[in-house]
């Protein structure tokens, strides 16, 4: 008889679980009309399916949730990848929610009591908030809000309750200002908490654009691409995301919270081709710059000791392969490309055919090794840097790397250089390590820093790289070269200069007054072994 009771209890729990994940027929439920949490219930059940209704069309908004079911909901929402071993808890063997509980335990979210998970007990409000705080890796506040029943809140929950209250996520305390920490959390209360924390959710891999109000969370296993998007809040990447997250022209008012190990590539569209129009020179008295006036009337800083360009009309022409060729005799040239995860992701198997690139004339390649986020300032490695470096070198292509910098202090620039060195892991490079500091618009964190600081950051990065035995190089646009970098202070390092040309360009030479060592002349090149467009450059070696 005892065995039959255990079977009956397990069957009842499985039936309850099935009803919870059964999709609702529509956005509305038979028992949520006029309920205080109706809109949140319809959003997170009807739209996202995180906590769904029952087969009879009801939702039961005021029903409690068991600890096991709560673990199942969180695991379905966050999709944890690893689990603690069976036997971690004394009461989960063979239970319906065992896998979810063990996954949450491995993540430090579900800790249990005296070795037991107590999965059939209702989860209290303070327990639920604590698990949510742990799951989202929230900091713990120093104080609990002045709830009328604050003395009933356990110490393990106080910090998370304080944090979520400060962030405006706890909105169901009522007129009596009671948190009710030991009451079971209801289905409606949990959905309301979730709705206050997260504005929208991306569950399917694809490309997304358009502005988002509130925090955006991505839990699509294979990742997602976000383009031309403003997020009025944070971006949360769930631990279940194992594919890459690509942020193209994305700005946030908050920060990026990566709960797992998903690679995040964040960058912005480079400035359009320089058509000859110039930005006005910016006076930077702290550098004591002197200016010279060019024949077209444009004023630029004079950098003593920096070679002046001798390129002009007739210095370059397009060959039959659609590549620019140097026509002069003062320099020997080499043809190269630079790649990042974008190039890999444009190929079905995400692998560049470096042998084919070598056969197509590629003599060197700069591989993006990492980047600092334009808004959050977080450091990220390029998802394919090691694969690209090793593949290019194995094909006999000289390699170098570049790091997309958003350093605003010397300390950050040194941090970036040391990060690059740690990623290189002692690899030998035939080409330099390039410092790619860019400022596209006011959404970039480097916007508005002084030229003196920008120059100091570049110099600190390069000095750190060269102290480790590598050659350093500075990537600079004409705007940065004339307004943000004192090139005389950086004269020890080669210049990599972007100015894009096409078949329609009437001027086929770099118009930077100072001579570049590398000229990135197009972002729309074509090279065998790669799909789509790739940046192409020429290296100039004095004869």
Secondary structure, 3 states (H helix, E strand, C coil): CHHHHHHHHHHHHHHHHHHHHCCCCCCCCCCCCCCCCHHHHHHHHHHCCCCCCCCCCCCCCCCECEHHHHHHHHHHHHCCCCCCCCCCCCCCCCCCCHHHHHHHHHCCCCCCECCECCCCCECEHHHHHHHHHHHCCCCCCCCCCCCCCHHHCCHHHHHHHHHHHHCCCCCCCCCCCCCCCCCECEHHHHHHHHHHHCCEEECCCCEEECCEECCEEECCCCCEEEEEEEEECCEEECCCCCCCEEEEEEEECCCEEECCCCCEEEECCCCCCCCCCCCCCCCCHHHCCCEEECCCCCEEECCCCCCECCCCCCCEEECCCCCEEECCCCEEEEEEEEECHHHHHCCCCCCCCHHHHHHCCCCEEEEEEEEECCCCCCEEECCCHHHHHHHHHHCCCEEEEEEEECCCCHHHHHHHHHHHHHHHCCCCCCCCEEEEECCCCCCCCCCCCCHHHHHHHHHHHHHHHHHCCCCEEEECCHHHHHHCCCCCCCCCCEEEEECCCCCCCCCCCCCCCECCCEEEEEEEECCCCCCCCEEEEEEEEEC
